[in-house]
């Protein structure tokens, strides 16, 4: 294992070694915002940014989040697309039921669920929940 790929995180006097290359943050955006509702691309990107910022804030003290933030140059995000609001809500329910920490971003004042972001996780722990989705195409 390459030492450059390791982060040693000291928290509560416990040392954890986390291999950065396996940490990933999934971001899932509604495709219908662009295709049917004709939102501008910038507004859609903003939704993903909001969700990522919010989930990072909510889980800031989490060991995986801290390891992810410890080396900014090796962050790994996967940006996926779901077809619509129902699909996004179904994914949210699945993640909630499986205790996968995430944030559903709801655009205000319209009250429209637009995007979901997980906190950083080891890829092998969460990848199975996202395999059926395709990369977002704008």
Order of alpha helices (4+ residues) and beta strands (2+ residues): beta-beta-beta-alpha-alpha-alpha-beta-alpha-beta-beta-beta-alpha-beta
